[in-house]
Amino acid sequence: MTDYEIEDIAGTMIPFRNLSILSMGPMKRLVWQWDANGNVRSHSLIVEDGSALTAPQLRGILDSEKQSIIAKYPDEEFVSK
């Protein structure tokens, strides 16, 4: 997947949290930073081979990351469409 495709899917699944993607060859680091009640929060994810990912694989990874964010910040909520 391209950075643009990863950004589109990740930004849709984990919205309103200012996503940045840092690429080093096929490795991608997704970094979210957002403000919650005046406190800066962040979360990051490293995807080893982002260029070989498929959209369903990325969605599965991001579903797991939502749970990681909620474990880290219990007051976070994600709205399902």
N, C-alpha and C positions, 0 to 999 in steps of 0.2 A: 504494500500500500504506500501511497505517497504521503508526505507530511500533510498535504491539504486534506486528503481523505481521512487520515487519522484525526486531524483537528476537527473536521466536520462531525465525525461520529462521537468523539470524546466530548466535544462542546455541546452536543445534543443530549448525550446521556448524563453528563455531569455539568449542568448549565449554571450560569451566573457565578462562575468561580475563576474567571480570568486564566485561561489555559495558555501556556507557552510550551513549545516543543523545541528541544535541543537535539540536534542530530549529529552523530559521529558515525559516518558510514551507515550501515544498516541498523545500528543501535539507536533507539529513540528514548529520550527522557521527557516524560510529560510532567509538567509542573503546574499545579493550580495554586493560586494565591488570591485570597479574598478577605474582605472585612466583615466581621460579625460583631455587632454591638461595640464598635470601636477597637476591636482586637484583630490583629492580622493573623490569619490562619493559612497554613500551607499543607500541601500533600504532594508527593511525587511518586512516579512509577517509572521503572526502567523496562523497556521492551527490547529484548535482545536482538531480534531480527524483524523489525517493523516492516521491512520491504516484502517479506514473505507472508505476512499476516493476511488473513481474509477478514471481511467485515464480520461474519459470525464469530470468529475467534476473538476479535477485538471486543465485540459486545460482551462476550463471556468474561473476558479479563476485566472490563470496566464494571460489570455487575459485581464482581468480587471486590473491586476497589471501592465501590460505594459502601460496602459493608465495612471495609477498613477505615474509611473516613468516619462513618458513624461510630465505630469502636473508639476512634481517636477523639472525636467531637460528638458526644451523645446527643446534643441538641440539634444537630444537622438533620435536615429532612430532604428527601428527594421525591418529587412529584412524578408519578407514573402517568404516561399519556395513554 
